[in-house]
Amino acid sequence: MITRTKEKEDLILDRHIALSRDGFEALQKVTAFCCAGCGLCVSICPLGSIAFDEIKKRPLLTGECNRCGYCYLACPRSFLPLSKIEKTYFGSNGSEEFKRLGAFCDLFVARAGSKEIYREGTPGGTTTALVHYLMEKGYVEAALLTRGKHPDIRFCMHPEPYIASSPQEVFASAHSKFEISPVLSHLGALSRYKRTLFVGTPCHIMAFRKLQIIYQDEMMRTKMKGLSEIAEKLTASVTYALSINCFLNHTNMDKAYEWLKVQEKDIVRFNENVTKKLAHEALEDGKDWRWFIQNSVVTRDGQVKDYDVLQLGVLLLYSGCLVCNNMIVSKHADASIGFFGAETGVKEFGWNTVSIMDPALKEIVDKMVAEKKLEQKPVLRNYGRVLRKTLEVLMRGLMPAKDFMGVSHYLQTGEWYYPGTMKKIKGPRRGTYILGLELFYLAQTFRKKMFYDGTLKALGKAGAYRTTVY
């Protein structure tokens, strides 16, 4: 899935160190298209001169730049020592499950045992339950999370990173937020605590792991001494790095609300964000799991608005997501939790897929299950395996690396458009023939073929910036 260079590491580092001497200007060449929106550069800047533009979802220079180049060198999209990250943090190998999901020590579906957490969580509240437990039992004393900016709106999807210092404060993060969140911009504040965790998407995890490698690796520590010292300070307190599975992220949900002609305060269901009351009513009405993953919005007055997910995706498309080499799950997190693959039956809803990579965290989760703080079931395997593999063969043969998303047009104009090929596809078809992990795998292949491969080809053809991966 990932194009790696065969260039020697010392030459790669020397080349990027030379580029970094342009300071923030060097970072802008990366973030013009490839920005992950992680917010790490905000925490890295020794002068505190970088902020995160909440509208453009890009870093913004707000003060003096001393051209130290730390923001560029730390950025996960300038260069990525992936081989070192994989060697140090849960690299994948072996079976198809490990290649797809990472070197997990446990894989299952789960939901919160607490009725309160389950009621508020999305969709099963597993992440909220885990973070709440880790804080309640004293495994960590603070957690860097993301909440909605408008606390009076139940499903506020405008993200705001914050630090929870008590179990009760964790509840504010319970719902999905559909915009890019610069979580790592708060690492400096988090480092004031002794034992912490943070929850982000796979991009946040990758950025954080690179930061750890910068001070752990002898060559990087020698060549980037000043940055290495900052990296060690910012990462020292983090005991657990937890990921939320992610397909693609968005720029501005207000555009979506305007397009759908709804107000955020009226929403009771937007994809996986759904009140449990509405979910249970749907099950009682005879609906199955397909209702819960169909692309629609439901408002308090009962209006149901279906929409073309690809058209909405183009409206809110964040360019940096197209070059993300994480395929939904984070293989390098201590645990990766999400909605994909959580079906355990046609009439099931309200579970999360959980892959745990850290053995110490697995022991804690086992205690949660024993104490009934977490309900656990086996993940659904091999449901539609032959069909899934057949569809993947067809996709690989019939869908070569093509610029489905119109990247070439964006590079020329700065605007996205809705390509004719996308109108014909109308999003992935969903039925009851493929469920559980098989659906997860199919989604990974679809994401790679539709978004990642063509984007890299288009960037290469245009001579635009691409991340150096080795």
N, C-alpha and C positions, 0 to 999 in steps of 0.2 A: 504493500500500500504506500510505501514511503520511498522516495528517490533519495539515495544517499550518495554523497561524493566520496571518491577514493583518494582525495587529496590528503596529504599528511596533516596531522592535527596541529603541529607547531606552525606550519605554513598558514593553516586556516586561522589560527589565533592571531598570528602576526598581521595577517591581512585585515582582520576585523578590528584589531587594536589601532591600526593605521587609519581605518575609516572612522573610528570613534573620535578621532581628534577634531572632527567637525562639530562635536557636542550634540546639542538638540537637533541641529540640522541633519545629522546622520540618522537620528531616530525617525525624523519625519519621512525620510526616504523609505523606511520600512513600513511605517504606520499609514502611509498614503493609501495602501491597499491591504496590507497583511496584518494590521493591528489585531491582537487578540482581545483588546479591551479589558485586560486583566487588572490594570492599575498599578502594576509593579513599579513602573518608572517613577510614579509619584512618591513611593516610599524610598526609592534608591537615591534620588537627587539630594546631595549633601547640603545644598543651599535652600532646599524646600521651594524651588522655583517652578515645579511642574504641577499642574492641576489636571483634572479630567473633565473634558467638555461633555456635559450630560446630553446635549443635543446631537452633536456629531459623533459621540462615542469615541473620541480620540484624545490623546494627551495634548495639553496646551501649555506653552511657556508663559509664565506669569511674572517672571522676575529675571534676574541676571543669570547668564549661563557662563560658567567658567571653563567650558569645553573639556571637562574631565572625561566625558564619554561613558560614564557609568550607566546612564539610562540606555544607551545603545547596546552596550556589552551585556547587560543583564536581560535585555528584552528576549523573550523566547522565540521571537520571529526574526531576529538578526542572524543568529546561528544557534543550532540546537545539538548539543552533544548527546544524541539519543542513545548511542551505544553505551555510553557511560551511565546514563540514567537507567537503562534497562538492566545493566549489570548490577547496579546498586539497589534499585527499587523495583522488585517484582517483575522482572522481564518475563516474557511469555515464550514458551517452547512446547514441543510435544504434541498432544492431541488437538483436535480442532477446537474444542472448548477453550483450551489454554491459549491458542493462537487468537481466538476471537475475543476472549474475555479477560485474558491475563492469567498469571500464575496464582490463581486463587487457592486458598486453603479451605474455603467453604463457599457453597453456592446454594441459594434457596430463595423462596419467596416468603415475605413476612408482612405483618402489619402490627400497629401499636396495640399492646394489651390494655392500655388505659383508654376508657371510653372517651374521655375528654380529648386526648391527643388524637385518637382515631377520627373523632368527629370533625376536628379542625384540620387534620393533616391531608396532604395530597400525595397519592390517592389513599394510601394506607397509613400515612404518618410515621413511617419507619425511621426516616432521618431525624425527625423531631424527637421521637422516642429515644433514639440512641444518644443524641446530644444531651437531652434532658437527663438521662441516666448517668452519663459520664460526669456531668456536673453535680448531680445529686449525690453521687457516691464519692466525689472528691478526686476522681481520676484527672480532672482538669479544673481550673478555677476561672477560666474565661473562654469564650467561644466567639470567633469572628464569623458573623452570619449576614444574611441579607433579609431585610423586611420591606414591606411596602411603605412608600412615603406618606400615604394617607391612611392613618390608623383607623379612621372612622369608616373606611370602605373595606368590606370583607375580602374581596378579591382584587385588591390593588396590585397591579402588575408593574408599577414604576419602582424600580429597585433602589434601596438605600442600604449600603453596608453599615453594620453597627457591631458593637461588642457587647455580648450578653455576659454579665458577671453573676447571675443567679439562675437557677433552673426555671423560674417563672418567666424570666425575660426571653427564654428560648421560644416561647409560643408565638411571638411576633413574626417569626420566620416561617411559619407552618405552611404557607401556600406557595405555589409556583409563581415566580416573577418572570415575565416573558421578554424583558429587555436585558441588554448587556449590563452586568454589574461589576464595577471596578473593585472587587473585594480586596485585592492585595494592596490597594492604596492605604489600607489601615494596618499594615504589618507593623509599622513603627509604634502605634498605640498598643497593639497586641503584645509587643515585646516587653512591655512594662510588667507583665505577669510572668510567673515562673513556669506554670504548666498550662498549655493552651491547646486549642484545636481550631481549625477553620473549615468551613464548608464552601466549596466552589464547584465550578464545572471542570471538565477535563482540561480545558485551557489553563485554568488557574493552577491546577495540580502540576501540569508540565512546567509552567513558569516557576513555580515554587521549587520543584525538583532541580531545575537548572541552577537556581540560586544556591541550593545546598551543594551541588557539585562544584560550583565555583570556589567554595572555600574548602571542600573536602579533597579535591583533586590537586596533586602536588604541582603539576604543570600550570594549571590555571591560577593556583594560589601564588605562584612565583611571578607569572606574567601580569597578573591583575591584583596586586597586593592590596591597594586601597579599597577596591570593590570587594575583594574577598573578606576584608574586615567588616564591612557593612553587611555583607551577606550572612556572615556568621551571627552577627548581633540580631538581625531580623528573623532568622530561622531558629535560633537556639531554644526558644520556649515551646515551639510547636511539637506536641506529642503525637497528634493525629491529624492527617490531611484527608478529609472526606470529600467524595465527589458525588454530584448529582449527574446522572446520565443526561446527555444532551445530543440532540439531532442537529439543530441549527438554532441560533439565537436571533433576536430582533433589535431594531434600532429605536423605534418610537411607537409605542402602543396607541398613542393618541391618533395617529394616522389610521390605525385599524378601526378604532371606535368611530371615527368620522366616516370611513368607508362603509362600515356595517350599520351606521346610523343608530348607535346605541351609546348609552352613558355607562361608564365604569361602575358607578354606584348602584346601577340596576341589575348588574350581572349576577346570576346564581349558578351559571355554568359556562365555562369557556374551556373546551377540551377537558384536560384532566382536573382542572379547577372546577369542582362541582360540590354543592352542598350534599351531605349524606342523606338528608331528607329527600331531595330530588332523586338521588341515586336509588334509594330504596323504593320510591314510588315507581320508578322506571322498571325495576325488577318485578314488582307486583303487577305491572301492566303487561308483563310478558316479554319485555325487551331483553336482549342478551348483551354480551360484552361488546358487540359491534356498535351499540348505541353509545357506549362510553368512550370510544375512540373515534367516532365520526366527527367531522369538522363542523361544529355548529356552536352557536351562542344562544343561551336561554336567559331571558330577563324575568324579573319578578312578576311582571304582569302576564307571563305565559307565552310571550313571543319566542318563536324558534327561528333562527336565521342560519341556514346552511351556507357554506361558502367554499370556494375553490381554494384549497390550502396553498397551491403553488402560486396562484395569483396574489394571495395575501403575503406569501413569502417574498415575492418579488417587490411588493410594496414596502416591506420592512427589512429587506435584505441587508445584512451586515457583511461587507466584503471579506473581512478577516475570517469569518466562519468557513468560507469556501476553501481556504488553504489549511484548515485544521486537520491534522493527521490522526486525531483521535476519532475512532468510528463509534460514536455514541457512548461507549463505556470508557472509563479511565483505568488503564492497566497499571498505572503507577501510583494510584491512591492507596491508602490503607484499607478503604472500603469504597465501593462504587454502588450507588443505589438509584433506582429509577423505575419508570413505568413500563418501558419496553420489556416484553417477555414475561410479564407477571400473570398472564392468564393461566389458570389451572383448570379451566373448564368453560364451556360456552355461557353458563349462567353465573359466572364468578365476576366479582368486581371488588376493588378496594385493597389490592395487594401491591407490594413492590418487589422487584427483583433485587437481590442483594448478593454481591460478590465481595468476599473479604480476602484481602491479600496478607494482612498482618496477623500472624498467629496469636500475638498477645491480645489483639482486639477480638479475635474469635473467642478466646476464653471469657472475655467480658460479655460478649453477646450470648454465649452459652448460659452465663449466670442470669442474664435478662430473661431468657426463655424459661429457665428453672423457676424464676420468681414471678413468672407470668406477666412480665413487663413487655414482652414481645411474643406474638404468635408466629409460628414457623411452620412452613409446609415444603415438601419437595418441589423443586422446579419441574415444570412440564417439559419432558424431552421427547424427541422423535415424533412429534405430532405433525405429520405432513412432510417428513424429511425428504422423501423421494421427489415430491412436487417442488419443494424448496430448491433442491439441488438442480432440478431440471430448469427451473426459472432462472437460476443463477447462471447456468451454462448459456441459456438464451440471451441473457443480459450481456454477458461477456462477449458473445459472438455478434450480437446485433447492435450493441451500444458501444462502439469504440470511443476513445477519448475525444469527445465532441464538446464544443462550447455551448452547452444547453442553456446556461444562465446569461449569456450575452456579455461575458467579461470583456471581450474585445471592444464592444460598443461602450461599456462603462469606462474603460481606459481612455477612450477618445473623447467622451462627452461628460463624464462624471455623473451620468444618469443611468438608471436601470430601465429596461423595458421588458415587456412580457413576450418572450419568443414564441413564434408559431408552433414550434415543436412541443413547448410546454403546454399550450392550449390543447393539443391532441392527447397528451398523456393524462392530464387531469388528475395527477396524483396517483399514488400506489393503490391498486385495487385491494379491497379487504373482504375476506370471506371467512368461513369457519373451517377451511381445509388446512390451514397452517396456523398453529398456535404456539405459545411458549417460546422456548429457545429458538425454534425453527423460524418463527416470525422475527425474532430479534436478529438472527443471522441475515435474513432476507432484507431487513431494513438497513443493515450495515452495507450490504452489497449495493442496494439501491442508492444509498447516500454517496458511496464511493464513485459509482458510475455516473450519476446525475450531476454531482457537484464538484468533487475533488479532482478527478482525472482531467476533465476538460479545462478546469480552471488553471491547473499547472501548465497544460499545453498552451493555453491562450497567453499566459504570462510569459512563457518562454518565447513564443512567437513574436510578442511585442517587445521583448528585451526588457521587461519590467522586473522589479525586484522580486526575488524568490529566496526563501530561507535556506541557508546552508545547513544541511542535515548530515551528520556523520556518526 
